[in-house]
Structures are given as structure tokens and as C-alpha cells.
């Protein structure tokens, strides 16, 4: 039954930009919490990631505290 539930779970594509006070953060890790699904931000700090609705993502970068973001139904995030 859990396989059926997983197939019914809605997946959305979330995009966004990771920045700090100096501008875009290149090479930050954006990952779905509790999974191995993740991406690295590009040269402009942008990312795109497919996540289940209601998922939590973690944004991490060396020298910074991790930021936890709840996706809910949002498709665009800025961190």
C-alpha cells in the first residue's frame, strides 16, 4: 500500500535563488530533507528541484548555517 501512496503523492518543481549580502551563492547544496535528492546552485545562485508537496528542503553551504525551508505549495523560493 505504501507504494500506491508514493505514486499518488504530488510532485512539483521548485526553483529559486540562494543569495547572501554579497549576491548569489554559487555551489550551495539544496536538498530534500531526509532524502538523497538534491542539486547545487549555478553561477547565478539559481536552482531547480522536483520535490513532493509539503516537503522540507535544506540549503547548505560551507561557512553558513543551514537554512530549512518548508515548500508547501510554493514553486519559487528565495533564500
HUNORLIN-V633193 format. One line per field, one symbol per residue. phi: phi as a letter, one per 30 degrees, with the letter a starting at -180 (. if undefined). burial: + if it has 16 or more other C-alpha atoms within 10 Angstrom, else -. Layout:
phi: ???
burial: ???
//
This chain:
phi: .dddddddddcbccbabcbbdckdcdidccbdeibcdabcdddcidbbadbdeidccccbaejbddccbddhcdcbbbb
burial: -----------+-+-++++----++++++++++----+++++--+++++++++--+++++-------++-+---+-+--
//
